[in-house]
Amino acid sequence: MGWRKWGAATLLVVGGVVGVALWGGFQGALAATNTSEFCISCHEMKDTVYADYIKTPHFKNASGVRAECADCHVPRELGPKLMRKLMAANDLYHHLLGTIDTPEKFEARRPVLTERVWSYMKATDSRECRHCHSYEAMDFHKQTERGREKMQESQKKGETCIECHQGVAHSLPKRDD
């Protein structure tokens, strides 16, 4: 009965304002967790994979275009982005649990973490890579002869980026094989 006092229009406006505020907060949280600063706020990332990344052309190159953490690891579409964020919660869990809290522990777990990322990228046809790189946009004549042959062969086979370009932004994990 109390809602009748306010009127349906007032409740609708208040509901709309609250909805917009919640959506804005949600979008703000997504944007904040997509920054490289957020990603490297855990020393496990800053002292390992970030240290690798800053030595690669994805960080510094002649064109001045930089791929940030989210560019390679977070989809742009909302549904896949939310799924990826849920998957990343596993990293936070292990950070809080202490299973990757030292360089030695991180390196010991790195092959498992790396395989998980590579499997994800293969399953999504390297979707995040393809936001910047596509066969259609490549000028094969500006590539080395070997590079051109490999890229054209991969294109014909329908291969995905991660099948050949493992370790392109981070060093490959040490294996005990």
C-alpha positions in Angstrom: 0.0 0.0 0.0 3.0 2.3 0.6 4.0 2.3 -3.0 0.6 3.7 -4.0 1.4 6.8 -2.0 4.4 7.5 -4.1 2.8 6.6 -7.4 3.9 4.2 -10.1 5.7 6.9 -12.1 7.8 7.9 -9.2 8.7 4.3 -8.4 9.5 3.7 -12.1 11.9 6.8 -12.1 13.6 5.7 -8.9 13.9 2.2 -10.2 15.4 3.5 -13.4 17.9 5.7 -11.6 18.9 2.8 -9.3 19.2 0.5 -12.3 21.4 2.9 -14.2 23.6 3.5 -11.1 24.0 -0.3 -10.6 24.8 -0.8 -14.3 27.3 2.0 -14.3 29.0 0.6 -11.2 29.1 -2.9 -12.8 30.6 -1.4 -16.0 33.1 0.6 -13.9 34.2 -2.5 -12.1 34.6 -4.4 -15.4 36.7 -1.5 -16.8 38.8 -1.3 -13.6 39.6 -5.0 -13.7 40.6 -4.7 -17.4 43.6 -2.4 -16.7 47.1 -3.7 -16.7 47.6 -1.9 -13.4 44.9 -4.2 -11.9 46.4 -7.3 -13.5 49.9 -6.6 -12.1 48.7 -5.5 -8.7 49.6 -9.1 -7.5 53.3 -9.5 -7.4 52.9 -13.0 -9.0 52.0 -11.3 -12.2 54.3 -8.2 -11.9 57.4 -10.2 -11.2 56.9 -12.9 -13.7 54.7 -12.6 -16.8 54.6 -8.8 -16.8 58.4 -8.8 -16.6 58.4 -11.0 -19.8 55.8 -8.9 -21.5 57.7 -5.6 -21.2 60.5 -7.1 -23.3 58.2 -7.9 -26.2 56.9 -5.9 -29.2 53.4 -6.1 -27.7 54.7 -3.6 -25.1 57.1 -1.5 -27.1 57.5 -1.3 -30.9 58.1 1.0 -33.8 54.5 1.9 -34.3 53.8 2.8 -30.7 50.8 0.5 -30.4 50.7 -1.3 -27.1 48.6 -4.4 -26.4 47.6 -4.3 -22.7 46.8 -7.4 -20.6 43.1 -7.3 -21.3 43.6 -6.9 -25.1 45.1 -10.4 -25.2 43.3 -12.1 -22.3 39.8 -10.6 -22.1 37.1 -10.8 -24.8 35.4 -7.6 -25.8 31.8 -9.0 -26.0 30.0 -9.0 -22.6 29.0 -12.7 -22.3 32.5 -14.1 -23.1 34.0 -11.3 -21.0 32.0 -12.4 -18.0 32.9 -16.0 -18.5 36.6 -15.1 -18.7 36.3 -13.0 -15.6 34.9 -16.0 -13.8 37.8 -18.1 -15.0 40.3 -15.5 -13.8 38.8 -15.8 -10.3 40.8 -19.1 -10.1 44.0 -17.0 -10.2 42.7 -14.8 -7.4 41.8 -17.9 -5.4 45.3 -19.3 -5.8 46.8 -15.9 -4.9 44.7 -15.8 -1.7 45.3 -19.5 -1.0 49.1 -18.9 -1.3 49.8 -21.6 -3.9 51.4 -19.0 -6.2 52.7 -16.4 -3.7 56.4 -16.9 -4.3 58.4 -16.9 -7.5 59.2 -20.5 -7.0 55.6 -21.6 -6.4 54.5 -19.5 -9.4 57.1 -21.0 -11.7 56.2 -24.5 -10.5 52.5 -23.9 -11.4 53.2 -21.9 -14.5 53.1 -24.8 -17.0 49.5 -25.6 -15.8 48.5 -22.0 -15.9 50.0 -21.6 -19.4 48.4 -24.7 -20.8 45.0 -23.4 -19.5 45.5 -20.1 -21.3 46.6 -21.8 -24.5 43.7 -24.2 -24.5 41.3 -21.3 -24.0 42.8 -19.4 -26.9 42.7 -22.4 -29.1 39.1 -23.1 -28.2 38.2 -19.5 -29.0 40.2 -19.5 -32.3 42.5 -16.9 -30.7 39.6 -14.4 -30.7 41.6 -11.8 -28.8 44.6 -12.0 -31.1 42.3 -11.5 -34.1 41.0 -8.2 -32.8 44.3 -6.8 -34.0 45.7 -9.5 -36.3 43.8 -11.0 -39.3 44.9 -12.9 -42.3 42.9 -10.6 -44.5 44.8 -7.5 -43.2 48.2 -9.0 -43.6 50.5 -7.9 -46.4 52.2 -11.2 -47.0 54.7 -9.5 -49.3 56.1 -7.5 -46.4 56.8 -10.6 -44.4 60.0 -12.7 -44.6 59.8 -15.6 -47.1 59.6 -18.2 -44.3 57.0 -16.1 -42.4 54.9 -15.7 -45.5 55.0 -19.4 -46.3 54.1 -20.3 -42.7 51.3 -17.8 -42.4 49.7 -18.7 -45.8 50.0 -22.4 -44.9 48.3 -21.8 -41.5 45.6 -19.8 -43.2 44.8 -22.6 -45.7 44.7 -25.1 -42.8 42.5 -22.9 -40.7 45.0 -22.9 -37.8 44.6 -20.4 -35.0 47.3 -18.0 -33.8 48.3 -19.8 -30.6 49.2 -23.0 -32.4 52.4 -21.3 -33.7 52.8 -18.2 -31.6 53.2 -19.6 -28.1 55.6 -17.5 -26.0 55.0 -14.4 -28.2 54.3 -12.1 -25.2 55.6 -14.2 -22.3 58.5 -16.6 -22.0 57.6 -20.2 -22.3 57.3 -22.0 -18.9 60.2 -24.3 -17.8 59.3 -27.9 -18.1 60.7 -30.9 -16.3 60.2 -33.2 -19.4 
